[in-house]
């Protein structure tokens, strides 16, 4: 089998091995492929298995690839593939779920702790000589916030939302969760389900871990922010379009929202005119919550097993159009 990986660099910049795929066929790996249908088709050539992370596979590409039998997505989200066109041609599309649960939950908490403790800022101040020149034994010039006793609202309480909630509870926080399919077994003295309106009204911190759907797009907007506590903190390392970005920027600049920690934005890479780039108290990182070596190694293993299962005649992790 000829296997082509169209954009392998993000998954494996050199610290992992492609040996699992090499064992399954004749492998060609491109670090990056431009979003040009002609070039994508040229690189696919007569490959039977094509793997992509963010390189789009349109209906035209899927229909024109002469030998295509399998599409694997090196991510959980698979909107880069026209899954309806793949199904019409009888080509299964697989994704890689659940590889980054702990890493993404950890990153959400890391953004929150940075907002509350300003570690990087004060480290820079020490290295700039400000502590050496200080007349007092210590100093701080940004407020330090304690999380114990506060409430985190988590919108989307699947694997990642639950992982985030466990760490929040370990820090002494209470959790209000909102999910489409509540599991009463997850409730406790420090964690319970709540309506969105209650979550907005009671939470000191709101963390987004829900999928992007027509119902959740822009779930954080001018109207929902108005229902929140003054000084709320908002975290998003799920999907950028969950937030109406101008509305959040306005709320940050007015002080209604104290701070935001964002690892995703609506258009990525971020546009220079994104209003959040110049908003007050807004941490933005370049979509790296998932990128620990451990997570990427798990992703690699899942993707290899997906292809192996397909070759054995029992496909797994096949997504629906």
C-alpha contacts under 8 A as a table, 3 or more apart, distances in Angstrom:
res1	aa1	res2	aa2	distance
1	X	24	X	7.25
1	X	25	X	4.77
1	X	26	X	6.11
1	X	47	X	7.47
1	X	48	X	6.33
1	X	49	X	7.42
2	X	25	X	5.69
2	X	26	X	4.71
2	X	27	X	6.18
2	X	46	X	7.41
2	X	47	X	4.76
2	X	48	X	5.64
2	X	49	X	6.49
3	X	21	X	7.89
3	X	25	X	6.32
3	X	26	X	5.81
3	X	27	X	4.76
3	X	28	X	6.28
3	X	47	X	5.57
3	X	48	X	6.30
3	X	49	X	4.78
3	X	50	X	5.92
3	X	51	X	7.80
4	X	27	X	5.91
4	X	28	X	4.89
4	X	29	X	5.93
4	X	30	X	7.80
4	X	43	X	7.71
4	X	44	X	6.29
4	X	47	X	6.27
4	X	49	X	6.39
4	X	50	X	4.96
4	X	51	X	6.25
5	X	8	X	6.01
5	X	27	X	7.75
5	X	28	X	6.30
5	X	29	X	4.75
5	X	30	X	6.03
5	X	50	X	5.90
5	X	51	X	4.65
5	X	52	X	6.03
6	X	29	X	6.41
6	X	30	X	5.12
6	X	31	X	6.93
6	X	32	X	6.26
6	X	33	X	5.74
6	X	40	X	7.81
6	X	43	X	7.56
6	X	44	X	7.90
6	X	50	X	7.35
6	X	51	X	6.25
6	X	52	X	5.41
6	X	53	X	7.73
6	X	55	X	6.78
7	X	10	X	7.20
7	X	29	X	7.34
7	X	30	X	5.45
7	X	31	X	4.79
7	X	32	X	4.22
7	X	33	X	5.81
7	X	52	X	5.97
7	X	53	X	6.21
7	X	54	X	7.28
7	X	55	X	6.66
8	X	11	X	5.56
8	X	12	X	5.93
8	X	13	X	7.61
8	X	29	X	6.32
8	X	30	X	6.03
8	X	31	X	4.80
8	X	32	X	6.70
8	X	52	X	7.61
8	X	53	X	7.43
9	X	12	X	4.95
9	X	13	X	4.67
9	X	14	X	7.72
9	X	30	X	7.63
9	X	31	X	4.48
9	X	32	X	6.68
10	X	13	X	5.98
10	X	31	X	7.80
11	X	74	X	7.47
11	X	291	X	7.95
11	X	296	X	6.13
11	X	300	X	7.83
12	X	15	X	6.25
12	X	16	X	5.61
12	X	17	X	7.57
12	X	296	X	7.55
13	X	16	X	7.53
14	X	17	X	7.57
15	X	293	X	7.80
16	X	297	X	6.94
17	X	20	X	7.52
18	X	21	X	5.64
18	X	22	X	6.28
19	X	22	X	4.79
19	X	23	X	6.11
20	X	23	X	5.39
20	X	24	X	6.96
20	X	301	X	7.69
20	X	304	X	5.99
21	X	24	X	5.19
21	X	25	X	6.74
21	X	27	X	6.81
21	X	304	X	5.98
22	X	25	X	5.54
22	X	26	X	6.35
22	X	27	X	5.58
24	X	308	X	7.22
30	X	33	X	6.76
33	X	39	X	7.65
33	X	40	X	6.81
33	X	55	X	6.52
34	X	39	X	7.16
34	X	40	X	7.33
34	X	55	X	7.21
35	X	39	X	7.83
35	X	40	X	7.15
35	X	55	X	6.11
35	X	56	X	6.46
36	X	39	X	5.40
36	X	40	X	6.06
37	X	40	X	5.01
37	X	41	X	6.07
37	X	58	X	7.95
37	X	60	X	7.89
37	X	61	X	6.36
38	X	41	X	5.25
38	X	42	X	6.17
39	X	42	X	4.94
39	X	43	X	6.20
40	X	43	X	5.26
40	X	44	X	6.18
40	X	61	X	7.56
41	X	44	X	5.01
41	X	45	X	6.03
41	X	61	X	6.32
41	X	64	X	7.58
41	X	65	X	6.36
42	X	45	X	5.20
44	X	47	X	5.52
44	X	50	X	7.01
44	X	65	X	6.97
45	X	65	X	6.92
45	X	66	X	7.52
46	X	65	X	7.08
46	X	66	X	6.01
46	X	67	X	5.18
46	X	68	X	7.29
47	X	50	X	6.71
47	X	67	X	5.90
47	X	68	X	6.13
48	X	67	X	5.07
48	X	68	X	4.26
48	X	69	X	4.99
48	X	70	X	6.34
49	X	68	X	6.15
49	X	69	X	5.97
49	X	70	X	4.67
49	X	71	X	5.90
49	X	72	X	7.59
50	X	68	X	7.42
50	X	70	X	6.33
50	X	71	X	4.99
50	X	72	X	6.29
51	X	71	X	5.69
51	X	72	X	4.54
51	X	73	X	5.64
51	X	74	X	6.75
52	X	55	X	5.73
52	X	56	X	7.72
52	X	71	X	7.75
52	X	72	X	6.45
52	X	73	X	5.08
52	X	74	X	5.86
53	X	73	X	5.58
53	X	74	X	4.74
53	X	75	X	6.01
53	X	80	X	7.99
54	X	80	X	6.12
55	X	80	X	6.76
56	X	80	X	4.63
56	X	81	X	5.91
57	X	61	X	5.88
57	X	62	X	6.44
57	X	80	X	6.18
57	X	81	X	4.78
57	X	82	X	6.32
58	X	61	X	5.19
58	X	62	X	6.18
58	X	80	X	7.74
58	X	81	X	6.15
58	X	82	X	5.31
58	X	85	X	7.89
59	X	62	X	5.10
59	X	63	X	5.99
59	X	82	X	5.68
59	X	85	X	5.18
59	X	86	X	7.42
60	X	63	X	5.24
60	X	64	X	6.07
61	X	64	X	5.16
61	X	65	X	6.00
62	X	65	X	5.56
62	X	68	X	7.48
62	X	85	X	6.83
62	X	86	X	6.43
62	X	89	X	8.00
63	X	66	X	7.82
63	X	85	X	7.40
63	X	86	X	8.00
63	X	89	X	7.22
65	X	68	X	5.69
68	X	71	X	7.91
68	X	91	X	7.32
69	X	90	X	7.68
69	X	91	X	5.25
69	X	92	X	7.46
70	X	91	X	5.36
70	X	92	X	5.56
70	X	93	X	6.49
70	X	310	X	7.99
71	X	91	X	6.99
71	X	92	X	6.31
71	X	93	X	4.80
71	X	94	X	6.50
72	X	93	X	5.71
72	X	94	X	4.90
72	X	95	X	6.07
72	X	303	X	7.02
72	X	306	X	7.69
72	X	307	X	7.47
73	X	76	X	7.35
73	X	77	X	7.91
73	X	78	X	6.35
73	X	93	X	7.30
73	X	94	X	6.00
73	X	95	X	4.79
73	X	96	X	6.84
73	X	303	X	7.72
74	X	95	X	6.46
74	X	96	X	6.22
74	X	299	X	7.04
74	X	300	X	7.75
74	X	303	X	6.60
75	X	78	X	7.03
75	X	95	X	5.99
75	X	96	X	5.34
75	X	97	X	7.31
75	X	299	X	7.49
76	X	95	X	5.34
76	X	96	X	4.94
76	X	97	X	4.98
76	X	98	X	7.65
77	X	95	X	7.17
78	X	81	X	5.90
78	X	95	X	6.67
79	X	82	X	7.17
82	X	85	X	5.48
82	X	86	X	6.41
82	X	321	X	7.80
83	X	86	X	4.90
83	X	87	X	6.10
83	X	93	X	6.87
83	X	319	X	7.97
83	X	320	X	7.10
83	X	321	X	4.78
84	X	87	X	5.13
84	X	88	X	6.17
84	X	321	X	5.07
85	X	88	X	5.04
85	X	89	X	6.38
86	X	89	X	5.20
86	X	90	X	6.15
86	X	91	X	4.97
86	X	92	X	6.67
86	X	93	X	7.19
87	X	90	X	4.79
87	X	91	X	5.58
87	X	92	X	6.54
87	X	321	X	7.45
88	X	91	X	7.65
92	X	318	X	6.31
92	X	319	X	7.79
93	X	318	X	5.50
93	X	319	X	5.91
94	X	306	X	6.94
94	X	316	X	7.17
94	X	317	X	5.18
94	X	318	X	4.29
94	X	319	X	5.67
95	X	303	X	7.46
95	X	317	X	5.94
95	X	318	X	6.77
95	X	319	X	6.82
96	X	99	X	6.87
96	X	299	X	6.22
96	X	302	X	6.00
96	X	303	X	6.13
96	X	317	X	7.07
97	X	317	X	7.71
98	X	101	X	5.73
98	X	159	X	7.57
99	X	295	X	5.66
99	X	296	X	7.53
99	X	298	X	5.47
99	X	299	X	5.41
99	X	302	X	7.82
100	X	103	X	5.24
100	X	104	X	5.92
100	X	290	X	5.45
100	X	295	X	5.02
100	X	296	X	7.80
100	X	298	X	7.88
100	X	299	X	7.88
101	X	104	X	5.52
101	X	105	X	6.25
101	X	159	X	6.27
101	X	160	X	4.97
101	X	163	X	6.92
102	X	105	X	5.17
102	X	106	X	5.95
102	X	160	X	6.97
102	X	163	X	6.26
103	X	106	X	5.06
103	X	107	X	6.13
103	X	289	X	6.29
103	X	290	X	5.92
103	X	291	X	7.83
103	X	292	X	6.76
103	X	295	X	6.84
104	X	107	X	5.04
104	X	108	X	6.33
104	X	160	X	6.72
104	X	237	X	7.28
104	X	289	X	4.86
104	X	290	X	5.62
105	X	108	X	5.26
105	X	109	X	6.55
105	X	160	X	5.64
105	X	161	X	7.05
105	X	163	X	5.47
105	X	164	X	4.43
106	X	109	X	5.25
106	X	110	X	6.13
106	X	163	X	7.97
106	X	164	X	6.78
106	X	167	X	7.86
107	X	110	X	4.77
107	X	111	X	6.25
107	X	237	X	7.97
107	X	289	X	5.45
108	X	111	X	5.34
108	X	112	X	6.40
108	X	164	X	7.02
108	X	207	X	7.61
108	X	235	X	6.74
108	X	236	X	7.42
108	X	237	X	6.58
108	X	261	X	7.83
108	X	289	X	7.78
109	X	112	X	4.91
109	X	113	X	6.08
109	X	164	X	6.95
109	X	167	X	7.49
109	X	168	X	7.50
110	X	113	X	5.15
110	X	114	X	6.18
111	X	114	X	5.14
111	X	115	X	6.28
111	X	235	X	7.58
111	X	261	X	5.49
111	X	262	X	7.86
111	X	283	X	7.55
112	X	115	X	5.12
112	X	116	X	6.23
112	X	235	X	7.38
112	X	261	X	6.80
113	X	116	X	4.99
113	X	117	X	5.74
113	X	118	X	7.62
114	X	117	X	5.23
114	X	118	X	4.93
114	X	119	X	5.94
114	X	120	X	7.39
115	X	118	X	5.71
115	X	259	X	6.99
115	X	260	X	7.89
115	X	261	X	7.51
115	X	283	X	7.96
116	X	143	X	7.53
116	X	144	X	5.55
116	X	145	X	4.78
116	X	146	X	7.07
116	X	147	X	7.95
117	X	143	X	7.57
117	X	144	X	5.06
117	X	145	X	6.43
118	X	121	X	5.38
118	X	122	X	6.31
118	X	142	X	7.18
118	X	144	X	7.33
119	X	122	X	5.40
119	X	123	X	6.05
120	X	123	X	5.08
120	X	124	X	6.17
121	X	124	X	5.20
121	X	125	X	6.30
122	X	125	X	4.83
122	X	126	X	6.23
122	X	140	X	7.23
123	X	126	X	5.20
123	X	127	X	6.33
124	X	127	X	5.14
124	X	128	X	6.09
125	X	128	X	5.01
125	X	129	X	6.57
125	X	130	X	5.54
125	X	131	X	7.11
126	X	129	X	5.29
126	X	130	X	5.45
126	X	131	X	5.18
126	X	132	X	7.38
127	X	130	X	7.48
129	X	132	X	5.27
129	X	133	X	6.33
130	X	133	X	5.19
130	X	134	X	6.10
131	X	134	X	4.94
131	X	138	X	6.95
131	X	139	X	7.12
134	X	137	X	7.27
134	X	138	X	7.33
134	X	139	X	7.31
136	X	139	X	6.84
140	X	143	X	7.41
147	X	150	X	5.54
147	X	171	X	6.77
147	X	172	X	6.91
147	X	173	X	6.35
148	X	171	X	5.84
148	X	172	X	4.17
148	X	173	X	5.09
149	X	172	X	5.79
149	X	173	X	5.15
149	X	174	X	6.81
150	X	172	X	7.65
150	X	173	X	5.11
150	X	174	X	6.31
150	X	203	X	7.68
150	X	204	X	6.18
151	X	173	X	5.48
151	X	174	X	4.68
151	X	175	X	5.67
151	X	176	X	7.11
151	X	202	X	7.15
151	X	203	X	5.00
151	X	204	X	5.36
151	X	205	X	6.46
152	X	165	X	7.87
152	X	168	X	7.30
152	X	173	X	6.67
152	X	174	X	6.16
152	X	175	X	4.93
152	X	176	X	6.21
152	X	203	X	5.37
152	X	204	X	6.02
152	X	205	X	4.66
152	X	206	X	5.69
152	X	207	X	7.19
153	X	175	X	5.81
153	X	176	X	4.65
153	X	177	X	5.80
153	X	178	X	7.72
153	X	199	X	5.58
153	X	200	X	7.41
153	X	202	X	7.95
153	X	203	X	5.27
153	X	204	X	7.62
153	X	205	X	6.07
153	X	206	X	4.60
153	X	207	X	6.21
154	X	157	X	6.62
154	X	161	X	6.41
154	X	165	X	7.42
154	X	175	X	7.11
154	X	176	X	6.20
154	X	177	X	4.83
154	X	178	X	6.26
154	X	206	X	5.87
154	X	207	X	4.93
154	X	208	X	6.00
154	X	209	X	6.91
155	X	161	X	7.49
155	X	177	X	6.09
155	X	178	X	4.95
155	X	179	X	6.52
155	X	196	X	7.99
155	X	206	X	7.48
155	X	207	X	6.36
155	X	208	X	5.04
155	X	209	X	5.75
155	X	210	X	5.92
156	X	161	X	5.88
156	X	177	X	7.17
156	X	178	X	5.82
156	X	179	X	4.98
156	X	180	X	7.68
156	X	208	X	6.55
156	X	209	X	4.71
156	X	210	X	3.97
156	X	211	X	7.42
157	X	160	X	7.06
157	X	161	X	4.36
157	X	162	X	5.52
157	X	177	X	6.22
157	X	178	X	6.44
157	X	179	X	5.40
157	X	209	X	6.85
157	X	210	X	7.24
158	X	161	X	5.26
158	X	162	X	5.93
158	X	179	X	7.74
158	X	209	X	7.66
158	X	210	X	7.77
159	X	162	X	5.27
159	X	163	X	6.19
160	X	163	X	4.98
160	X	164	X	6.16
160	X	209	X	6.56
161	X	164	X	5.15
161	X	165	X	6.08
161	X	208	X	7.81
161	X	209	X	5.40
161	X	210	X	7.90
162	X	165	X	4.89
162	X	166	X	6.16
163	X	166	X	5.24
163	X	167	X	6.68
164	X	167	X	5.42
164	X	168	X	6.23
165	X	168	X	4.93
165	X	169	X	6.10
165	X	175	X	6.42
166	X	169	X	5.20
166	X	170	X	6.25
167	X	170	X	4.91
167	X	171	X	6.36
168	X	171	X	5.13
168	X	172	X	6.68
168	X	173	X	5.39
168	X	174	X	7.35
168	X	175	X	7.46
169	X	172	X	5.01
169	X	173	X	4.72
169	X	174	X	5.93
169	X	175	X	7.03
169	X	190	X	6.88
170	X	173	X	7.18
173	X	190	X	7.43
174	X	190	X	4.73
174	X	191	X	5.95
175	X	190	X	6.06
175	X	191	X	4.58
175	X	192	X	6.49
176	X	191	X	5.95
176	X	192	X	5.35
176	X	193	X	5.51
176	X	194	X	5.83
176	X	199	X	6.19
176	X	203	X	7.56
177	X	191	X	7.30
177	X	192	X	6.08
177	X	193	X	4.54
177	X	194	X	5.83
177	X	199	X	7.51
178	X	182	X	7.65
178	X	193	X	5.66
178	X	194	X	5.65
178	X	195	X	6.26
178	X	196	X	6.49
178	X	199	X	7.61
179	X	182	X	5.67
179	X	193	X	7.70
182	X	193	X	7.07
183	X	186	X	5.80
183	X	187	X	7.62
184	X	187	X	5.46
186	X	191	X	7.36
186	X	192	X	7.56
187	X	190	X	7.64
187	X	191	X	5.11
187	X	192	X	4.77
187	X	193	X	7.24
188	X	191	X	4.99
188	X	192	X	6.38
189	X	192	X	7.64
194	X	198	X	6.08
194	X	199	X	6.03
195	X	198	X	5.28
195	X	199	X	6.11
196	X	199	X	4.94
196	X	200	X	6.01
197	X	200	X	5.16
197	X	201	X	6.17
197	X	227	X	7.21
198	X	201	X	5.09
198	X	202	X	6.03
199	X	202	X	5.45
199	X	203	X	5.72
200	X	203	X	5.90
200	X	206	X	7.71
200	X	224	X	7.22
200	X	225	X	7.67
200	X	227	X	5.85
200	X	228	X	4.73
200	X	229	X	7.34
201	X	227	X	5.74
201	X	228	X	4.78
201	X	229	X	5.88
202	X	228	X	7.33
202	X	229	X	6.89
203	X	206	X	6.30
203	X	228	X	7.43
203	X	229	X	7.08
203	X	232	X	7.28
204	X	229	X	6.87
204	X	231	X	7.56
204	X	232	X	5.05
204	X	233	X	6.38
205	X	232	X	5.69
205	X	233	X	4.63
205	X	234	X	5.87
205	X	235	X	7.59
206	X	232	X	7.45
206	X	233	X	6.23
206	X	234	X	4.88
206	X	235	X	6.13
207	X	234	X	5.97
207	X	235	X	4.58
207	X	236	X	5.95
208	X	235	X	6.21
208	X	236	X	5.03
208	X	237	X	6.90
208	X	238	X	6.22
209	X	236	X	7.28
209	X	237	X	7.16
209	X	238	X	5.26
210	X	216	X	7.67
210	X	238	X	6.70
211	X	216	X	7.41
211	X	238	X	7.18
211	X	239	X	7.23
212	X	215	X	7.90
212	X	216	X	5.75
212	X	217	X	5.97
212	X	239	X	6.34
212	X	241	X	7.29
212	X	242	X	6.50
213	X	216	X	5.17
213	X	217	X	5.92
214	X	217	X	5.45
215	X	219	X	7.66
216	X	219	X	5.04
216	X	242	X	6.03
217	X	241	X	5.63
217	X	242	X	4.58
217	X	243	X	7.02
218	X	221	X	5.85
218	X	241	X	6.01
218	X	242	X	4.53
218	X	243	X	4.58
218	X	244	X	4.95
219	X	224	X	7.19
219	X	242	X	5.52
219	X	243	X	6.12
219	X	244	X	7.61
220	X	223	X	7.96
220	X	224	X	5.80
220	X	225	X	6.50
220	X	242	X	6.37
220	X	243	X	4.73
220	X	244	X	6.11
220	X	248	X	7.57
221	X	224	X	5.39
221	X	225	X	5.91
221	X	243	X	6.33
221	X	244	X	5.14
221	X	245	X	7.88
221	X	247	X	5.59
221	X	248	X	6.74
222	X	225	X	5.26
222	X	226	X	6.25
222	X	244	X	7.82
222	X	247	X	5.24
222	X	248	X	7.32
222	X	251	X	7.93
223	X	226	X	5.20
223	X	227	X	6.88
224	X	227	X	5.28
224	X	228	X	6.90
225	X	228	X	5.22
225	X	248	X	7.93
225	X	251	X	7.63
225	X	257	X	7.90
228	X	232	X	6.81
229	X	232	X	5.58
229	X	256	X	7.81
230	X	255	X	7.63
230	X	256	X	4.97
230	X	257	X	6.38
230	X	258	X	7.62
231	X	255	X	6.62
231	X	256	X	5.45
231	X	257	X	4.82
231	X	258	X	4.31
231	X	259	X	7.66
232	X	256	X	7.20
232	X	257	X	4.97
232	X	258	X	5.51
232	X	259	X	7.18
233	X	257	X	6.09
233	X	258	X	5.64
233	X	259	X	5.02
233	X	260	X	5.62
233	X	261	X	7.95
234	X	257	X	7.51
234	X	259	X	6.58
234	X	260	X	4.72
234	X	261	X	6.41
235	X	260	X	5.66
235	X	261	X	4.72
235	X	262	X	5.83
236	X	239	X	7.14
236	X	240	X	7.40
236	X	261	X	6.39
236	X	262	X	4.90
236	X	263	X	6.33
236	X	264	X	6.73
237	X	240	X	7.71
237	X	262	X	5.90
237	X	263	X	4.76
237	X	264	X	5.59
237	X	287	X	7.44
237	X	289	X	6.88
238	X	263	X	7.85
238	X	264	X	6.84
239	X	242	X	5.92
239	X	264	X	5.87
239	X	265	X	7.00
239	X	266	X	7.41
240	X	243	X	6.20
240	X	264	X	4.72
240	X	265	X	3.78
240	X	266	X	4.14
240	X	267	X	7.31
241	X	244	X	6.79
241	X	265	X	6.66
241	X	266	X	4.57
242	X	266	X	7.96
243	X	248	X	7.25
243	X	266	X	7.75
244	X	247	X	5.49
244	X	248	X	6.40
245	X	248	X	5.14
245	X	249	X	6.10
245	X	266	X	7.77
245	X	274	X	7.85
245	X	275	X	6.87
245	X	276	X	6.66
246	X	249	X	4.99
246	X	250	X	6.11
246	X	275	X	5.96
246	X	276	X	7.29
247	X	250	X	5.18
247	X	251	X	6.27
248	X	251	X	5.02
248	X	252	X	6.12
248	X	257	X	7.76
248	X	276	X	7.64
249	X	252	X	5.12
249	X	253	X	6.15
249	X	275	X	6.10
249	X	276	X	5.32
249	X	279	X	5.29
249	X	280	X	7.73
250	X	253	X	5.17
250	X	254	X	6.13
250	X	279	X	7.62
251	X	254	X	5.13
251	X	255	X	6.06
251	X	256	X	5.13
251	X	257	X	5.35
252	X	255	X	5.14
252	X	256	X	6.21
252	X	257	X	4.87
252	X	258	X	6.19
252	X	259	X	6.43
252	X	260	X	7.79
252	X	279	X	6.18
252	X	280	X	5.61
252	X	281	X	6.94
252	X	282	X	7.68
253	X	256	X	7.84
253	X	279	X	5.85
253	X	280	X	5.39
254	X	257	X	7.57
255	X	258	X	5.54
257	X	260	X	7.55
258	X	281	X	6.95
259	X	280	X	7.36
259	X	281	X	4.79
259	X	282	X	5.67
259	X	283	X	7.94
260	X	281	X	6.54
260	X	282	X	4.83
260	X	283	X	6.16
261	X	282	X	6.04
261	X	283	X	4.75
261	X	284	X	6.18
262	X	265	X	7.24
262	X	282	X	7.53
262	X	283	X	6.01
262	X	284	X	4.82
262	X	285	X	6.36
263	X	284	X	5.66
263	X	285	X	4.66
263	X	286	X	5.81
263	X	287	X	4.76
263	X	288	X	6.75
263	X	289	X	6.86
264	X	268	X	7.63
264	X	284	X	7.59
264	X	285	X	7.29
264	X	286	X	6.82
264	X	287	X	5.27
265	X	268	X	6.31
265	X	270	X	6.59
266	X	270	X	7.84
267	X	270	X	5.70
267	X	271	X	6.88
268	X	271	X	7.24
269	X	286	X	7.54
270	X	274	X	6.84
271	X	274	X	5.41
272	X	277	X	7.68
273	X	277	X	7.62
274	X	277	X	5.82
275	X	278	X	5.94
275	X	279	X	6.57
276	X	279	X	4.86
276	X	282	X	6.93
277	X	282	X	7.58
277	X	284	X	7.78
279	X	282	X	6.09
285	X	288	X	6.92
287	X	290	X	7.61
288	X	291	X	5.09
289	X	292	X	7.53
290	X	295	X	6.39
290	X	296	X	7.52
291	X	295	X	6.37
291	X	296	X	6.23
292	X	295	X	5.24
292	X	296	X	6.29
293	X	296	X	5.10
293	X	297	X	6.01
294	X	297	X	5.15
294	X	298	X	6.36
295	X	298	X	5.13
295	X	299	X	6.17
296	X	299	X	4.85
296	X	300	X	6.12
297	X	300	X	5.06
297	X	301	X	6.27
298	X	301	X	5.05
298	X	302	X	6.18
299	X	302	X	5.18
299	X	303	X	6.10
300	X	303	X	5.17
300	X	304	X	6.16
301	X	304	X	5.24
301	X	305	X	6.16
302	X	305	X	5.08
302	X	306	X	6.06
303	X	306	X	5.02
303	X	307	X	6.49
304	X	307	X	5.31
304	X	308	X	6.14
305	X	308	X	4.88
305	X	309	X	5.94
306	X	309	X	5.24
306	X	310	X	6.31
306	X	315	X	6.66
306	X	316	X	5.85
306	X	317	X	6.88
307	X	310	X	5.02
307	X	311	X	6.24
307	X	315	X	7.67
308	X	311	X	5.14
308	X	312	X	6.23
309	X	312	X	4.97
309	X	313	X	6.35
309	X	314	X	5.25
309	X	315	X	5.01
309	X	316	X	6.45
310	X	313	X	5.13
310	X	314	X	5.47
310	X	315	X	4.25
310	X	316	X	7.23
311	X	314	X	7.55
311	X	315	X	7.81
312	X	315	X	7.72
315	X	318	X	6.71
